[in-house]
Amino acid sequence: MTAIGDSYEARLSLVAEVADKLEAEVVRAFADIPHIDRVSFRVKSRLSFMRKIEKAERKNRPYMSPLTDIEDQIAGRVIVLFDDDVESAVATLKEVFAVPLESGQREPAVDAEFGYESYHEIYRIPHWAFPAGWAERDDLPSAFELQVRTLFQHAYAEPQHDVAYKPTTPLTRDEKRELAWIAASAWGADQALVRVRKQIDARAGDNAGQDE
């Protein structure tokens, strides 16, 4: 395991260069699009990379070649203001990176449950993002992850990841219910925000019609 970690760290600077180029291109693509809060990319740390390998092994689903197979070594995120902006943001990303290898909404399996929500996509790393020296190695990822989520989804997901995704002790029933309540509050806030914006837009449209 130490050898894999050392190999991962040895080419981390190359992976970081790719992440920077991808981020710059996504920022450019959203420059004139409203309701975009932020665009950010990150490279997985050595510790996080090793934890992912260990987690897969505990589930008896080990990676055969983790240095190339783990797809979120580079991960980008687009945060939008409103829930109904997610679809248009996803469409913009497809214009930049073409057809994703994988895509789909991550959400609770049961309608009555509340929890993590985010749109996830996996794209092939385009050749224009390859830095010098990339083609000389055979231990680099071929794909990267992109997430699109609202501000409220993000506000829930980030602390929830630390609290619930990798706890040092199992969560109690009440702790799980508290997290579900937070997720439900974030979902409700998203829905309310869209309703208020549409009501204001409709009123503005009516007033504009009366002025004509």
VENCOR-V803234 format. One line per field, one symbol per residue. psi: psi as a letter, one per 40 degrees, with the letter a starting at -180 (. if undefined). A space follows every 10 residues. Layout:
psi: ???
//
This chain:
psi: dddddddddd fddddddddd ddddddddde dehifhdihi iihhiddddd ddddddddef fihdgddddh efdhhihhhi dideeddddd ddddddeahi diiihhiidh deiiahhihh ihihhideeh ihedeeiefi ieiiihihii dddddddddd dddddfidii iidddddddd dddddddddd dddddddddd dddddddddd e.
//
